[in-house]
Amino acid sequence: MGDAIAVGGEPAIPCVGAVVFDDLGRLLLVQRARPPAQGRWSLPGGRVEPGEEAMTAIKREVREETGLIIEIIREVGTVHRPAPSGGTYVIRDFLAEQVGHDTPSAGDDAADARFVARAELDDLALSDGLIEALREWGLL
């Protein structure tokens, strides 16, 4: 659930992220419209609301940020990132697949949303550690 636990003495802020590839192998990314990482491209996701399950949160976040509906395949890993207001974002990332063939459209706190070819990833301002995490998890 979305209950915070301490990480190294700092409050943990539970978050989720979705790793979604389309039929062409392109990765779903959103461009952040607000801090943290404003202007950078990242996986769709966000905070888990109090009392919310992670699976529910990731489906909600992807729908809010991209307009897409997803189904979870499996959890792939967790990353820790410092939160600007203190504490640590504890981000559980899930591999998911798109339901249907809708085109992503930016919503909520996303300035843009789209599927990006792997060859284009190096040309984008990505959130810190994104490529490294995806490679570590065997997804790139």
Buried (B, 14 or more C-beta within 10 A) or exposed (E): EBEBEEBEEBEBBBBBBBBBBBEEEBBBBBBBBEEBBEEBBBBBBBBBBEEBEBBBBBBBBBBBBBBBEBEBEEBBBEBBBEBEEEBBBBBBBBBBEBEEEEEBEBBBBBEBBBBBEEEBBEEBEBBBEBBEBBEEBEBB
